Amino acid sequence: MELKHLTAFIAVAEKKSFIGAAVQLHLSQPAVSAQIQRLEEDVGVQLLDRNRRSVQLTKAGDSFLTGARATLARAEEA
């Protein structure tokens, strides 16, 4: 798991959009999607329910979001 994966996850969770997160992060949408897929592989659980029109956090994703934010905050402090 990399900090950039957490950053991408938080952006998607907040924007509820891969495209919106990509714009915010100055990345392509496929790059953001790949980072989220890698993160989900690393943690072994689906974090987002996605379809063509919407993105929603799963229960695991909602719980993970709190930890991801805390981890990034600690990394920024360091």
N, C-alpha and C positions, 0 to 999 in steps of 0.2 A: 504494500500500500504506500502510495506516495502522497505528499501534501497537495500536489496538483490534482490528484483524483478527488481529494476531499474538497478542494476549492471548486472543482467542476460540479460535484454533487450538491454542494450548498447552493451554488448559482442556479442549478436546475430546480432544486427544491423551492427556492425563493421565487423564481420567475415562473415556475410551473410550465416551463418551455425549454426545449433543447436549443431552439433558435435564439430565444432571448438570452439564454445563458452564453451561447456562443458569441453573440454581439457584445455582451458585457465583458467577456474574457478575451475578446479579440482573437478568437479561434474559429475554425470552421465547425459547422454542426457535426460532420462525421468525426472530427477529433474529440469533441465533447462526448458524443455517443460512445466512442471507443474507451475513453477514460472511465465512464460510468460502468460499462460492461466489465472492464478490468477490475474496478473496485468491487463490483458484485461478485466476481469470481474469487477475488481475494478474501472477502468476508464470508462467502458461501451462502448468501441469501439475497433474494430479490429485494431491492430497496425502493424501486419505483414501478408503479403500474403505468404502462404507456400504451397509447393507441395513436391513431393518426391525428386526433384532435385534442388530446389532453394528456397531461402527466400528473399523477397523484402519488404521494408517498404511501408505501405500504406501512403496516404497523411497525415492522422492523425498521423501515426507512425513517419513520417519525422518531423512533427511539435513537437511531444512529445519528440523526441530524444534530441532536443535542451534544453528543460526544464529539462529532466532527467539528462543530463550532468551538467547543472547549479546547480541542487539540490544536486547531489553528491559532486560537488566542494564546495558548502556551508557547507555540512555536514563534509567534511574533514577539512575545515577551523576551524569549531567549535571544 
